[in-house]
Each structure stands twice: as C-alpha cells, then as structure tokens.
Amino acid sequence: MRITLAAAAFFVLASPLSLNAQAPTSAEPFKVGTFEIAGVPTVGIVLRDSLVVELNAANAVLEMDSSYPAIPMPADMLELIGRYEYGLKLRMYEIVNDLVAGGALDADGRPDFVHEVADVRTLPPIMYPGKILNAAVNFYTHVNETGTPEERAEARQQRRVNRGVPYLFIKPSRGAVIGNGDPVVIPYGRVRTDWEVELGTVIGRSAKYVSAADAQDYIFGYMVSLDISDRGGRPPGGAPFQSDWFVGKGHDTFAPQGPWIVPKEFYGDPMERLHQTLSVDGEQMQEARAGDMIHTLYELIEYASSIITLYPGDVINNGTSGGVGMGTAVRGEQRFLQPGEEIVATIEGIGTLTLPVVAGDEPGPGTGARLPPLGTLED
C-alpha cells in the first residue's frame, strides 16, 4: 500500500503522541461537562469549579483570529472523548489560555458564553455511556459488612490471600444515568434502597486485551459515580435464582454520574490520591481511600477488556467501601434511604454530587409483571 507524503503528514499530525509533544500546557486545569443552556444540552469547559465555558461558542471566537486553524467541534461528550487525543485537547488548551490571557474569566469581562455554574443546569456529563461496568465487593471494608467482627476479619484475610479476579457486572445506562441535582427515585413499594459512592473511570480509547501496566493510556478521565442498589431481592417463585442483579442494580435513576469529568492529566493517579466520601442528610456513611481497594483500577480495565472491547465514553466504576446501608459494621444496624433525604457524594479533586431522594409513583393497573411491594423492613 502506497502512503503519500500528505497522508503520512496527516497521520503524524493526528497521532496522540505527536499532539502531546507539541501541545502547550493549559494555563489552568479544567473539567468538562454537559449543561443545559437555553434549553439545549451543551458541552462545556469547567474552570475553577465555578464557571462553564460553552465550547463551541468559545472556539468560534478563537477562530476569528486567523492564526488558529478551523477545527470542527464535537456534537456531544461522547465525540469529545473520542477525539480528545486527536486534536481537541490542544484546541481546548488554546481556548483556556486565550480566555485567561484576555481576562475573559473576570466578573466584569466575561463574554456571554461564560456562565456561572449556579446559573445553568448540570446534566450527566455523558448522555449516555455505551456501557457501565461496576466492580462488586472491591474494597476490603466492604467484605462481609453484616458479619461479626471476627467473621469480617476472617473474610478480609481470606480475600487478601486469594484475591482472584475482579467481579464486574453491567449496569444500565440511559434511564439509570442521572446528573447532579436530579432525584434518586425509590421504586414504588420498595424499602431497601441503598447507596454506594464510587470512582467513575471514563475510557478514552478503544481497548481490547489491555494489560494493567498499559491501562492508564486508555483512560480519558474521572468523575463521581453512585451505584444505587435495591436490596429487596427478586419476587418469590419462578426461576430458582437467589440473586437478581437486574432488580438490584437496574432501576431508573440508579446510576448518578458527574457533576463533570476531570481529564486524567489534571487529576493524577487514582491509586495514589483517591479519597471518596458519602453522607445522607449530613451524616457521613462512607469514607475510603485507594489503599482499601482489592483490585486496582488498572486491573479492572485489564479484566474488563479481556471480555469485551471498551470504547470511548464507556465507564468502569471502581467499587465501594464499607458503610453501605445494608451493612451493620459501621452503625450497628441497617439503614436505608428514605424519601426527603439528601445524598452528598464527593471525590476529592473531582467534585460533588448532591441528590435528593424521592418516592416513586404507584404504578397504574396493567397486565405486565411488576415487583411486589415489600411493605416494611420486617416483611
């Protein structure tokens, strides 16, 4: 196959390595998210955790300077993620540098495409991930949270001796994914709705059979993620299965994500700095650091990519720590979400998700199957 000089030049310019080599540093670290502006989902650059810059509009102004070549802007976050290392990262650095140098972030000099975060609605950053993979029981403090102290210690010791391979399950995307400020809906009649805060890792490049040693190269960035769970179990009778992951993990609103994504170059290594917490109505329920993880984030990527190809915008959640509602180790009793409460989940260096909890509406009459109400915790 003949490759012309022009084609060769294109491949050199378009490769991630060459772009990284020539790209300037960003004047300020930034995050990226999706926001409702004038009624339209809009991709934005987040600066100082307080300002949202409309990417398309800011780029249009930048390109009025003829020294900047025209670059098509992404239609949504999925396209941004897929093209980030192929030209968009450099252009986003240029936009940030131009805004900072021109004083466009100052209160008295902001253009109309720069908004206060509080003045726009924050949507889920990715609308919507192709797939969400969650790690089950991937923190030592989450191993056997209902046993006696001796049983918990023994279970954790056994897990340290025999880590095995990760356990991953698929969580639904559209319908389950919600953003900051959106309500978590307790399904009608269910009384065992639980919380789990997790690091959401966003894949940046297609990945198949990726080793843990190379996994960082395939990451775009990180966000706060929750794995809301229904601990009530499946309806009685029928198929003889003791567990039902679809019932337990698949309800609407059970996959909060956001409030935005931190590109990996602005966060660092999660296995060194991860610090995640969750509170319900002001009471801290969970706190964890990376040292409590059983399998590293990179081992999760290695395992996942050995089974299915990961694509840009796919999300892998790292699992949760001790302190979930079904556990008794932290509070001495089980405790589940109630309508009217508020969940606040934070990962240091990324951001905070604040989510009200509401009761689901009673379904109308119909012929389809539905989960029976559980009634009370004693049922």
Backbone torsions as a table, in degrees:
resi	resn	phi	psi	omega
1	MET	NA	126.6	178.6
2	ARG	-83.9	134.9	175.3
3	ILE	-115.3	117.5	-179.0
4	THR	-70.9	163.3	178.4
5	LEU	-60.7	-39.2	179.5
6	ALA	-65.3	-41.1	179.7
7	ALA	-66.0	-41.1	178.6
8	ALA	-61.7	-40.5	178.8
9	ALA	-63.3	-37.7	179.0
10	PHE	-61.8	-46.2	-177.7
11	PHE	-64.6	-36.4	177.2
12	VAL	-64.9	-46.0	-178.4
13	LEU	-68.5	-30.7	-174.3
14	ALA	-88.1	-9.6	-175.3
15	SER	-75.3	144.5	-179.8
16	PRO	-58.6	-37.9	-176.3
17	LEU	-65.5	-42.5	-178.7
18	SER	-68.9	-35.4	179.0
19	LEU	-67.6	-41.2	178.7
20	ASN	-62.2	-35.0	-177.7
21	ALA	-68.7	-34.8	-174.5
22	GLN	-97.7	-13.7	-173.3
23	ALA	-70.3	138.6	172.9
24	PRO	-74.9	167.4	172.4
25	THR	-79.4	156.3	177.0
26	SER	-80.3	137.9	180.0
27	ALA	-60.8	-28.6	177.2
28	GLU	-142.3	146.9	172.9
29	PRO	-65.5	151.1	179.9
30	PHE	-141.1	166.0	173.7
31	LYS	-123.4	168.7	179.0
32	VAL	-130.8	144.8	-179.1
33	GLY	-155.4	-179.3	177.1
34	THR	-120.2	131.6	-172.9
35	PHE	-134.7	148.1	175.3
36	GLU	-87.8	111.4	-179.5
37	ILE	-125.7	122.1	-175.0
38	ALA	54.9	35.9	176.4
39	GLY	80.5	6.5	-174.7
40	VAL	-122.9	132.3	172.6
41	PRO	-60.8	125.3	-172.1
42	THR	-133.0	131.1	176.2
43	VAL	-75.4	132.2	-178.2
44	GLY	-134.9	153.9	171.0
45	ILE	-93.4	129.5	-179.9
46	VAL	-102.5	123.6	179.2
47	LEU	-119.5	137.0	176.0
48	ARG	60.7	19.5	-178.2
49	ASP	57.4	15.8	-175.4
50	SER	-136.1	-14.8	-176.3
51	LEU	-122.9	138.2	176.7
52	VAL	-114.3	123.0	179.2
53	VAL	-105.9	119.6	177.0
54	GLU	-65.2	117.7	-173.2
55	LEU	-62.3	-49.9	-176.4
56	ASN	-61.9	-44.8	-177.9
57	ALA	-67.6	-41.1	179.4
58	ALA	-64.7	-37.8	178.8
59	ASN	-67.4	-38.7	178.8
60	ALA	-60.1	-40.4	178.0
61	VAL	-67.8	-42.1	179.7
62	LEU	-60.4	-40.9	-176.1
63	GLU	-74.3	-5.8	171.3
64	MET	-65.7	-22.6	171.5
65	ASP	-82.9	116.5	-174.1
66	SER	-64.3	-11.6	179.1
67	SER	-76.0	-10.6	177.9
68	TYR	-104.9	119.2	179.5
69	PRO	-68.1	152.8	179.4
70	ALA	-71.2	131.4	177.4
71	ILE	-130.0	124.5	178.2
72	PRO	-60.9	137.6	179.3
73	MET	-90.9	152.9	-178.1
74	PRO	-70.8	147.5	178.6
75	ALA	-77.3	-26.9	-178.5
76	ASP	-157.7	-178.5	-176.3
77	MET	-67.0	-34.6	178.5
78	LEU	-60.0	-41.6	178.6
79	GLU	-69.6	-38.5	177.7
80	LEU	-58.5	-47.7	-178.6
81	ILE	-60.4	-44.9	-177.7
82	GLY	-66.8	-27.5	-177.6
83	ARG	-104.6	0.7	-172.7
84	TYR	-56.6	-47.0	-178.3
85	GLU	-83.3	3.5	-177.6
86	TYR	-119.6	43.3	174.2
87	GLY	119.9	-32.7	-175.6
88	LEU	-71.3	-34.9	-179.8
89	LYS	-60.0	-46.8	178.5
90	LEU	-59.1	-45.2	-178.9
91	ARG	-65.5	-37.2	179.0
92	MET	-68.7	-36.4	173.0
93	TYR	-60.5	-43.3	-179.6
94	GLU	-63.1	-39.8	179.0
95	ILE	-63.3	-47.7	-179.6
96	VAL	-62.4	-45.0	-179.1
97	ASN	-62.2	-39.0	179.2
98	ASP	-67.1	-41.3	179.6
99	LEU	-64.6	-42.9	-179.3
100	VAL	-67.5	-45.7	-178.9
101	ALA	-63.8	-33.9	-178.1
102	GLY	-88.3	3.3	-179.8
103	GLY	68.6	20.9	-175.3
104	ALA	-75.4	-6.5	177.9
105	LEU	-95.7	-8.8	177.7
106	ASP	-70.0	147.3	-174.0
107	ALA	-56.1	-35.3	-175.8
108	ASP	-93.2	4.4	-177.6
109	GLY	-133.0	18.5	-175.6
110	ARG	-79.7	133.8	172.8
111	PRO	-72.6	169.9	-174.7
112	ASP	-73.8	-6.2	176.3
113	PHE	-94.0	6.9	174.7
114	VAL	-110.9	123.9	-173.6
115	HIS	-124.0	151.4	166.9
116	GLU	-70.6	138.8	179.0
117	VAL	-55.0	-38.6	-177.6
118	ALA	-66.6	-16.6	-176.3
119	ASP	-93.4	-3.9	179.7
120	VAL	-127.2	157.7	177.7
121	ARG	-86.5	128.7	178.6
122	THR	-86.4	119.2	179.0
123	LEU	-96.9	169.2	171.7
124	PRO	-55.7	136.2	-176.7
125	PRO	-57.1	-42.1	-179.0
126	ILE	-112.4	119.4	-179.6
127	MET	-119.0	80.2	12.0
128	TYR	-142.6	156.7	178.5
129	PRO	-59.5	145.0	175.8
130	GLY	-63.6	-39.1	175.4
131	LYS	-154.4	151.2	177.7
132	ILE	-122.0	120.7	178.4
133	LEU	-110.1	127.5	-179.0
134	ASN	-113.7	139.4	175.8
135	ALA	-88.9	125.2	179.0
136	ALA	-92.3	135.5	177.3
137	VAL	46.2	65.4	-178.7
138	ASN	-112.9	10.8	172.4
139	PHE	-123.1	136.5	-178.1
140	TYR	-59.6	-35.0	-179.8
141	THR	-70.6	-9.7	179.1
142	HIS	-98.6	-0.5	179.0
143	VAL	-79.4	118.9	175.7
144	ASN	54.2	62.9	-179.9
145	GLU	-75.4	-6.7	-177.9
146	THR	-106.5	-1.5	-178.5
147	GLY	-83.4	175.9	173.9
148	THR	-69.7	163.7	177.3
149	PRO	-53.8	-39.3	-179.7
150	GLU	-68.7	-41.6	178.6
151	GLU	-65.2	-39.8	179.3
152	ARG	-65.0	-44.5	-179.6
153	ALA	-62.3	-41.9	179.8
154	GLU	-65.5	-42.6	-179.5
155	ALA	-62.8	-41.3	-179.6
156	ARG	-69.0	-38.4	178.1
157	GLN	-64.5	-42.6	178.0
158	GLN	-62.3	-37.3	179.5
159	ARG	-68.6	-35.6	178.1
160	ARG	-65.5	-38.3	-179.5
161	VAL	-70.7	-36.1	-176.5
162	ASN	-132.4	81.8	-179.0
163	ARG	-69.3	-29.9	-176.5
164	GLY	63.1	-149.7	176.7
165	VAL	-109.5	161.2	179.9
166	PRO	-62.0	157.2	171.8
167	TYR	-110.0	115.1	179.9
168	LEU	-116.3	143.7	173.3
169	PHE	-133.1	153.8	-179.4
170	ILE	-91.0	132.4	176.9
171	LYS	-109.2	143.0	178.8
172	PRO	-60.2	158.4	-178.5
173	SER	-105.8	-89.7	-177.0
174	ARG	-63.6	129.7	-172.9
175	GLY	104.5	-47.2	177.6
176	ALA	-83.4	-33.1	-176.1
177	VAL	-76.7	127.3	173.8
178	ILE	-133.4	167.4	-177.2
179	GLY	-112.1	-176.0	-179.0
180	ASN	-58.8	132.1	179.1
181	GLY	87.8	-13.9	177.9
182	ASP	-76.0	148.5	-177.4
183	PRO	-78.5	140.4	166.5
184	VAL	-84.6	123.1	-174.9
185	VAL	-99.9	120.1	173.6
186	ILE	-75.3	119.7	-178.0
187	PRO	-56.0	145.2	-176.6
188	TYR	-53.1	129.6	174.7
189	GLY	78.0	-3.3	-178.8
190	ARG	-96.2	141.1	-172.8
191	VAL	-127.5	12.1	-178.0
192	ARG	-125.5	51.0	179.2
193	THR	-86.7	127.6	-169.3
194	ASP	-120.9	166.9	-177.7
195	TRP	-118.4	152.1	171.3
196	GLU	-154.3	117.0	175.7
197	VAL	-89.6	139.2	-176.6
198	GLU	-145.5	155.3	170.7
199	LEU	-80.3	123.5	175.8
200	GLY	-94.9	116.3	178.9
201	THR	-97.6	123.5	-177.5
202	VAL	-97.6	123.2	180.0
203	ILE	-74.7	138.6	-177.1
204	GLY	-109.1	-20.8	-178.9
205	ARG	-137.9	150.8	176.9
206	SER	-58.6	134.9	-173.0
207	ALA	-137.1	124.8	174.8
208	LYS	-140.3	129.3	-177.3
209	TYR	53.5	50.6	178.3
210	VAL	-89.7	133.0	177.8
211	SER	-78.8	156.1	177.0
212	ALA	-58.9	-33.5	-179.2
213	ALA	-65.6	-28.1	-177.9
214	ASP	-103.2	0.1	-169.9
215	ALA	-61.6	-33.8	-178.8
216	GLN	-59.1	-29.4	-179.1
217	ASP	-66.7	-16.4	-175.4
218	TYR	-105.1	7.3	-178.5
219	ILE	-97.9	134.7	172.2
220	PHE	-87.6	-48.8	-177.1
221	GLY	-179.2	-164.7	-170.4
222	TYR	-137.3	150.9	176.4
223	MET	-146.9	169.7	174.2
224	VAL	-81.5	137.5	179.9
225	SER	-138.2	147.0	173.9
226	LEU	-121.8	142.0	171.9
227	ASP	-110.4	89.0	176.5
228	ILE	-73.7	139.2	-171.9
229	SER	-132.8	143.8	172.9
230	ASP	-102.9	108.9	-176.4
231	ARG	-87.8	9.2	-174.3
232	GLY	-77.3	-12.7	178.6
233	GLY	81.0	175.0	-176.6
234	ARG	-86.2	162.4	177.1
235	PRO	-59.7	151.2	-179.8
236	PRO	-70.2	157.5	177.7
237	GLY	81.4	-179.6	178.6
238	GLY	76.7	-144.3	-176.6
239	ALA	-57.7	137.7	-173.6
240	PRO	-83.7	58.3	178.4
241	PHE	-108.5	139.5	-177.9
242	GLN	-82.9	-23.9	-179.1
243	SER	-128.9	159.6	179.9
244	ASP	-145.0	98.8	-175.4
245	TRP	-68.6	-27.4	178.1
246	PHE	-67.5	-46.5	176.2
247	VAL	-63.3	-42.3	-174.4
248	GLY	-71.6	-28.4	-171.2
249	LYS	-126.7	-8.5	-165.0
250	GLY	-102.7	7.1	-177.7
251	HIS	-67.6	159.1	170.2
252	ASP	-54.7	143.2	176.8
253	THR	70.6	10.2	-174.9
254	PHE	-89.4	10.3	178.9
255	ALA	-134.8	63.7	176.0
256	PRO	-61.4	141.1	179.8
257	GLN	-143.7	147.5	174.3
258	GLY	136.6	-147.2	-7.5
259	PRO	-69.7	-14.3	178.0
260	TRP	-157.3	-179.1	-179.2
261	ILE	-113.5	134.1	173.8
262	VAL	-96.1	115.3	173.7
263	PRO	-55.4	144.3	-169.5
264	LYS	-58.8	-28.9	-177.4
265	GLU	-69.2	-16.0	-179.8
266	PHE	-103.1	2.0	-179.3
267	TYR	-113.3	-42.1	-176.3
268	GLY	97.7	-163.6	-175.6
269	ASP	-87.0	114.2	-179.7
270	PRO	-59.5	-27.7	-178.4
271	MET	-73.6	-5.2	175.8
272	GLU	-111.3	-30.1	-171.4
273	ARG	-120.5	-3.2	-175.2
274	LEU	-56.1	129.0	174.0
275	HIS	-145.7	108.4	-175.4
276	GLN	-122.2	140.0	-179.4
277	THR	-137.2	157.6	175.4
278	LEU	-146.2	136.7	175.7
279	SER	-128.9	153.9	174.7
280	VAL	-123.8	118.7	-178.0
281	ASP	52.0	41.3	175.5
282	GLY	85.4	-8.0	178.5
283	GLU	-96.9	119.6	-178.9
284	GLN	-69.4	127.2	-179.9
285	MET	-105.2	-37.6	-175.1
286	GLN	-133.1	146.0	169.0
287	GLU	-152.7	131.7	-177.5
288	ALA	-152.3	156.0	173.5
289	ARG	-127.2	167.4	-172.9
290	ALA	-61.3	-28.5	-178.0
291	GLY	-62.2	-15.0	179.8
292	ASP	-87.7	-7.5	-176.3
293	MET	-73.1	140.7	179.0
294	ILE	-80.2	-51.7	175.0
295	HIS	-111.1	135.9	179.7
296	THR	-67.5	160.5	175.8
297	LEU	-54.8	-38.5	-176.9
298	TYR	-71.2	-32.4	174.5
299	GLU	-68.7	-33.0	175.9
300	LEU	-63.7	-42.3	179.0
301	ILE	-65.9	-41.9	178.1
302	GLU	-58.9	-47.5	-177.9
303	TYR	-66.3	-46.4	-179.1
304	ALA	-60.4	-44.3	-176.2
305	SER	-73.9	-12.2	174.3
306	SER	-78.3	-14.6	-177.7
307	ILE	-106.7	-43.9	-176.4
308	ILE	-143.2	146.5	177.7
309	THR	-67.5	131.9	175.1
310	LEU	-93.7	139.0	-177.4
311	TYR	-120.5	159.2	178.2
312	PRO	-53.5	129.6	-179.2
313	GLY	95.2	-11.3	171.5
314	ASP	-66.8	154.6	-175.4
315	VAL	-126.1	134.0	171.8
316	ILE	-117.4	122.6	177.8
317	ASN	-96.7	138.2	-167.6
318	ASN	-82.8	-0.2	-176.1
319	GLY	95.4	171.8	-175.6
320	THR	-124.0	167.1	-176.0
321	SER	-101.6	-176.9	174.2
322	GLY	-61.8	156.6	179.5
323	GLY	110.7	8.6	177.9
324	VAL	-72.1	163.5	-174.0
325	GLY	-64.1	-33.9	-177.5
326	MET	-73.9	-17.1	-178.3
327	GLY	-80.3	153.7	177.5
328	THR	-113.3	-4.1	-173.3
329	ALA	-67.5	-34.6	-174.3
330	VAL	-87.3	-46.2	-174.0
331	ARG	-106.8	-6.9	-178.9
332	GLY	83.0	-6.3	177.9
333	GLU	-155.6	161.4	177.0
334	GLN	-75.8	151.2	-177.1
335	ARG	-150.2	121.3	-176.5
336	PHE	-118.6	164.1	-176.5
337	LEU	-66.2	145.8	178.4
338	GLN	-126.1	146.2	175.6
339	PRO	-56.1	139.8	-179.4
340	GLY	96.0	-12.7	178.6
341	GLU	-81.8	171.5	179.8
342	GLU	-133.4	129.7	176.2
343	ILE	-96.5	133.9	173.7
344	VAL	-126.7	114.9	-177.8
345	ALA	-118.8	128.3	-175.2
346	THR	-130.8	138.1	166.3
347	ILE	-121.2	120.1	-176.6
348	GLU	-57.0	131.1	179.8
349	GLY	87.7	-6.2	179.1
350	ILE	-116.5	-62.3	-179.7
351	GLY	159.9	-168.2	-174.7
352	THR	-132.5	135.2	170.4
353	LEU	-103.9	126.3	175.8
354	THR	-115.8	122.3	-168.9
355	LEU	-134.5	118.3	172.9
356	PRO	-72.7	153.6	178.7
357	VAL	-111.0	128.6	-178.9
358	VAL	-130.7	161.1	177.3
359	ALA	-86.1	141.5	177.0
360	GLY	-75.8	150.9	179.1
361	ASP	-71.1	149.9	175.8
362	GLU	-69.9	129.6	179.4
363	PRO	-65.0	148.6	174.9
364	GLY	-77.4	173.3	179.0
365	PRO	-65.3	147.8	-180.0
366	GLY	-172.5	179.0	-177.1
367	THR	-101.6	-10.2	-177.1
368	GLY	-77.4	158.8	175.9
369	ALA	-71.2	149.0	175.1
370	ARG	-149.4	156.3	179.7
371	LEU	-65.6	134.6	176.7
372	PRO	-73.8	146.7	175.4
373	PRO	-60.0	144.0	177.2
374	LEU	-85.5	-23.6	-178.8
375	GLY	83.4	-99.3	-178.2
376	THR	-122.9	168.9	179.7
377	LEU	-64.3	-20.8	-178.8
378	GLU	-81.8	-14.6	-177.1
379	ASP	-67.9	NA	NA
